Every structure is written in C-alpha cells, then in structure tokens.
Amino acid sequence: MEKAGPALAAYGSGDREGAISGFLSFVCSLDWETCRRVIEKHIPGGVAHAMEHADNFFGSYLPALSAWQFGPEQAASISQPVLSVLGTETERWFVDGRQLLHSWLPQVEDCTIEGVAHLLHIQQPEPVALGVAEFLLRHPMSNTESSSARTRVSSRN
C-alpha cells in the first residue's frame, strides 16, 4: 500500500480529485488519462461519481477494508470452490493476494486475463464472463446450496 501514499496524502490535504485519480491510477495500473478514458467509455459518468463520493471512499470504505480481518482461521471455514480472477498486468500485491489464497484454500482455481490489470472486467468483459461461467459450470450449486445461499442473503438484507 506504499504506492497509495500519495493518494492518501492528497485526500488528507483536501485534494479529492488528486486523491481519486492517484488511487485509481495505482490500483488500475494505468496512467490517469488512460484510466479515466477506460472508465468513461464503459461507465459514462463513472469518474464524476467517484469524485463525488471521495469522502465515502477514503473516510469509510478504505478504513473498513483495513480493519477487516480475514486469515487462515476464517479461510478454514470455507469449503466451497473459489475462483481467483486476475489480469496479467495487475499490481504485485494482487498477485501476492492470489498466492496467499492458494496457501489457505486448496480449492482455489485461477482465471487469468491477458493484457489487463484491475479493470479487467471493464476492459475484457468477455473473457472474464467466460472464466466465471466455466467455473460455475464446473461447480454447479445443488438445490440445497442454492436455497441456503438465498436464505443467507435474505437474512442480511
């Protein structure tokens, strides 16, 4: 997260636009103009929306993500198949995260998308969708699992 430092500093100094552009550039492994064009091409108004919600992102989402605890003990309770989807141009810490998942969950399967990083679902939606669809075909949920999943989701809402 050292690379996120400038974005965090920009937010701390009140530069919301610099904070969002810096953070998205870092996470997406793209210079800001390319990142902005990709987002706007596929999500018109997405950049403006991100800028409008900078306070929520930096003030709520990131702190909550930092406080979230997930480790080998929590992973041990997961028996379902797991799909890890990464682009070949992704930042090293996402690759490290994938390796960590593999060390905790023997049932992790990889789907790697060529030539993209964190915006892989926007830049290459077809191979991402195909990878997810193939994974779901290999691991269909039984009626019992499907019903149980719907109950868990309903109880959260």
VENHUMO-V803445 format. One record per helix or strand of 2 or more residues. SS is the DSSP state (hx for helix, st for strand). FROM is the first residue (numbers start at 0). LEN is the number of residues. Records with the same first field share a line. If there is no record, write none. Layout:
SS = FROM-LEN, FROM-LEN
//
This chain:
hx = 1-11, 15-13, 31-11, 45-7, 53-14, 71-4, 91-13, 119-4, 124-14, 142-14
st = 81-6, 107-6
//
